[in-house]
C-alpha cells in the first residue's frame, strides 16, 4: 500500500518512503511480482492456510524457492519499504527504525547480515506480501483478469491495496537476480542488486549502468513498462 509521505519529485529516504507492507501472519514472500498471482505458484502452495504448522511452512518455503523467491519471517505490523536505485538496495523495516537506516549504512554493513536467499525478477518488479495474500482467491482472480486485459498497473494497485508492496528492481532489462539478507538488530529485510561483474559507472554496457540516468525509478506509479510478461503467452 502507498501513503502520501513525500512531495512529487522529492528524493526517497527511509523517513519519507511512501510504500508500506502489511504483515498479518508474520510470514512474507518476496518474488517477481507476476509470480504472486501466477496459478502455477498458487497451486503449488498447500491447499489450507495453516501458518503454525511446520509442514505448511516447509511446503511454502519449497514452492517459493521453486518459483524464484524467498519465504521469510518478519514481525506482524505495518512495515516501511524503502528503495534506493543508485545504491541498488531495498529495505523492509519497522517504521521506528527509519532514523537509523540509510543507503550508505545498508551497503557498508551488507557483509554482516544473514543470507536469506535470492529473488529472480523477470518483470523488473519485486512483489513483497504476507503469504495470506496468496490465499485470497478473489484478489488473485481480479489481478489475473486485469493482466489479461493488458492493465498491469491495475493489477499492481490491487496488490498494494491488499497490503503488498511492489517495487522496481535495479536493472533496466529483465532477468535480474537479487540477493536477500536480514539484519537481526533492526528486524530489517534488505534486498541488494548485483553489480553484474561490471564497475558501477565505467565498464557496464549501455543500458545496464546503475547510474542516475539509467537506474529504474518507481516514483511514478503510472509508468508504462514495456518489459511486462504477456499473460496470454504463459500457461496459467
Steps between C-alpha positions, in 0.01 A plus 500: 500500500604860441488792740541869414828571678713696253454773246509432127860493377643478852774241542392191692652443844422249778305777678278604209462168314139472389454128449394270783479127556222362717613186683222311679629144536867581558583308181592677177593401148727701277503418129438632151171691525346299216554178697292620795187429296631233264275193515790256478642652818163528675422135426844395631414642844329285766124498455423613856646808668666369818775748597577319827554162337859393433408305187314802364803723554734253330266458203467876452877541527557231236237640261628856533857392429386298197346816355804721560407661830563491874272428796585671826380594849449868582316646801130574436411862444526776241856511365671765291643408159787726393685478168815675379560434125850648507634293790301206358334407826151462642416468869189384686497612863283611796437875477668572836835394349477755216737751662775241540487375140667650194608373160865544594463306825313218326781455249778548757356233730394258225757235591372483860145405401357149495463352150137417428507403132448643154213644300480468122318796343375459142251789485739755657275530806526334842184394682510474879193376682367318801452137396130528589453714189553191284196341664265780393343336196294801394802731510709255298226473239456879475874552455515238226198644320661846504819358348310318228346834405850649478447711813801399707485822702154412633635159597781665697256741663282210610802335662598824675146560623508150649809590704779386266791705372608510135827671419740513207818297502825665393569397140320632193495159339309198640664191644661662804613300805482681835669401826275497807647548847379567855623742765397340831583812701228703325260229377582626153482302178744641243501426127814581303544530126815342364765691310510236222880490516517849347630816659198702604563794268788418268485150352132409483359480146247762394159447657641305796672773700385561853525877473248778542420503128421130465392364838127417492298739714154414624404836647235523229257214555323564167807422290482271199730198497578341166663199670175367651440129453207432271245301700360342186840358405541299820296202600310571822 
